[in-house]
Amino acid sequence: MNRFVLVFVAVVVAVAMAAPDGYTTKYDNVNLEEILSNDRLRNKYVECLTSTSDEHCTPEGKELKSVVSDALTTDCAKCNEKQKNGTKYVVDTLLDKYPDDYAKLEKVYDADGAYRKKYEVLKAEGKL
């Protein structure tokens, strides 16, 4: 999957500020399936993450938006295993069920498709 999706999941799971040694675990028990299957909630996060301003963001969305780039560029190095698994779930779900939302996010965070290509290779090799 695209690193953006991985970051998106990590952010949804670990929405808050990044600690020096990792992202907060405050949101590790968030029900990702419930968020992704709820059109209103999912659309709100997508709108926040793709907007050039924070006016459409909840406090959690702002936190997520603030760590997405870091998570993408570091291959989610600050994510714990639960956050990495959540990120994979989010990316898979967006690609399979909500490709239009994935495309909107990818346009902002992975315009050249580099993260998606990397994800597809890792998935094909069974590393995800």
C-alpha positions as CSV (number, residue, x, y, z in Angstrom):
1,M,0.0,0.0,0.0
2,N,0.9,3.6,-0.3
3,R,2.9,5.0,2.5
4,F,0.3,7.8,2.6
5,V,-2.3,5.3,3.6
6,L,0.1,3.8,6.1
7,V,0.6,7.2,7.5
8,F,-3.1,7.9,7.4
9,V,-3.8,4.9,9.4
10,A,-0.9,5.6,11.8
11,V,-2.3,9.1,12.2
12,V,-5.8,7.9,12.8
13,V,-4.5,5.4,15.3
14,A,-1.9,7.7,16.7
15,V,-3.5,11.0,15.9
16,A,-1.8,13.1,18.5
17,M,1.6,14.7,18.7
18,A,4.8,12.8,18.1
19,A,6.8,11.9,21.1
20,P,10.6,11.9,20.7
21,D,10.6,8.1,20.6
22,G,7.3,7.5,18.8
23,Y,3.8,8.7,18.2
24,T,1.3,8.8,21.0
25,T,-0.5,5.6,21.9
26,K,-3.5,7.6,23.1
27,Y,-5.5,6.5,20.0
28,D,-4.2,2.9,19.6
29,N,-7.6,1.5,20.5
30,V,-9.7,3.5,18.1
31,N,-12.1,1.4,16.0
32,L,-10.7,2.0,12.5
33,E,-13.4,-0.1,10.9
34,E,-16.1,2.1,12.5
35,I,-14.4,5.3,11.2
36,L,-13.8,4.1,7.7
37,S,-17.3,2.6,7.3
38,N,-18.9,5.8,8.4
39,D,-19.1,8.1,5.4
40,R,-19.4,11.3,7.5
41,L,-16.4,10.5,9.6
42,R,-14.2,9.2,6.8
43,N,-15.1,12.2,4.6
44,K,-14.3,14.6,7.4
45,Y,-10.8,13.1,7.8
46,V,-10.2,13.1,4.0
47,E,-11.4,16.7,3.8
48,C,-9.1,17.8,6.6
49,L,-6.1,16.0,5.2
50,T,-6.5,17.3,1.7
51,S,-7.3,20.9,2.6
52,T,-4.6,23.6,2.5
53,S,-6.0,25.0,5.8
54,D,-7.1,23.4,9.1
55,E,-10.5,25.1,9.2
56,H,-12.3,21.8,8.4
57,C,-10.3,19.7,10.9
58,T,-11.2,18.4,14.3
59,P,-8.4,18.6,16.9
60,E,-7.6,15.0,16.2
61,G,-7.6,15.7,12.4
62,K,-5.1,18.5,12.9
63,E,-2.8,16.2,14.9
64,L,-3.0,13.5,12.2
65,K,-2.3,16.1,9.5
66,S,0.7,17.3,11.4
67,V,2.4,13.9,11.5
68,V,1.5,12.4,8.1
69,S,4.5,13.8,6.2
70,D,6.9,12.6,8.9
71,A,5.4,9.2,9.0
72,L,5.6,8.9,5.2
73,T,9.2,10.1,4.9
74,T,10.4,7.9,7.7
75,D,8.4,4.7,6.7
76,C,6.4,5.1,9.9
77,A,9.6,4.7,12.0
78,K,7.9,6.2,15.1
79,C,4.9,3.9,14.8
80,N,4.5,0.9,17.1
81,E,3.3,-2.5,15.8
82,K,-0.3,-1.7,16.5
83,Q,-0.1,1.5,14.6
84,K,1.7,-0.1,11.7
85,N,-1.0,-2.8,11.5
86,G,-3.7,-0.2,11.7
87,T,-2.1,1.7,8.9
88,K,-2.0,-1.4,6.7
89,Y,-5.7,-1.9,7.5
90,V,-6.6,1.7,6.6
91,V,-4.6,1.6,3.3
92,D,-6.1,-1.8,2.3
93,T,-9.6,-0.6,3.1
94,L,-9.2,2.7,1.3
95,L,-7.8,1.0,-1.8
96,D,-10.4,-1.8,-1.9
97,K,-13.6,0.0,-0.7
98,Y,-13.0,3.8,-1.1
99,P,-10.6,4.3,-4.1
100,D,-11.9,7.8,-4.7
101,D,-10.9,8.8,-1.2
102,Y,-7.5,7.1,-1.6
103,A,-7.0,9.0,-4.9
104,K,-7.7,12.3,-3.2
105,L,-5.2,11.6,-0.4
106,E,-2.6,10.2,-2.8
107,K,-2.8,13.4,-5.0
108,V,-1.7,15.4,-1.9
109,Y,0.7,13.1,-0.2
110,D,2.1,10.8,-3.0
111,A,1.6,12.7,-6.3
112,D,4.3,10.7,-8.1
113,G,3.1,7.3,-6.8
114,A,6.4,6.4,-5.2
115,Y,4.9,5.2,-1.9
116,R,2.2,3.2,-3.7
117,K,4.8,1.4,-5.8
118,K,6.9,0.7,-2.7
119,Y,3.8,-0.7,-0.9
120,E,2.8,-2.9,-3.8
121,V,6.3,-4.4,-4.0
122,L,6.4,-5.1,-0.2
123,K,2.9,-6.6,-0.4
124,A,3.8,-8.8,-3.3
125,E,6.9,-10.0,-1.4
126,G,4.7,-10.9,1.6
127,K,6.4,-8.3,3.8
128,L,3.1,-6.5,4.6
